[in-house]
Amino acid sequence: MKRLRAKDKYVFVHKDRNNGVTIVSEINYPENYNPCAYWEELPETEARELERVFNERRTN
């Protein structure tokens, strides 16, 4: 297993239509997995705004 940590004040974001927005500070993944294909590194404030907008749309 490998571990990828986000830069300072950044987080990893995974966007999924069914499960919403997932925000994490690090990803543990197997050797043959490409985290960049599924996760995007964004500033934490931008990621939280994205999460807020998604949650608002979901409740309306």
C-alpha positions, 0 to 999 in steps of 0.5 A: 500500500502507498500513502498520498498526503495532500499539500498544506491547506489542500485536500483531496476531493472525489466527486460522485453523482450518487454519493456526493463529495468526499473530502480527505487529507490523505489517500491509502491505495494499492500499487496498481491504483492511480489516485489522480484518476479519481481524486483531485487536489484542491485548496480546502476552502474551495473543496468545502464550498463545492461540498456546500453547493452540492449539499444545497442542491441535494436538499432542494 
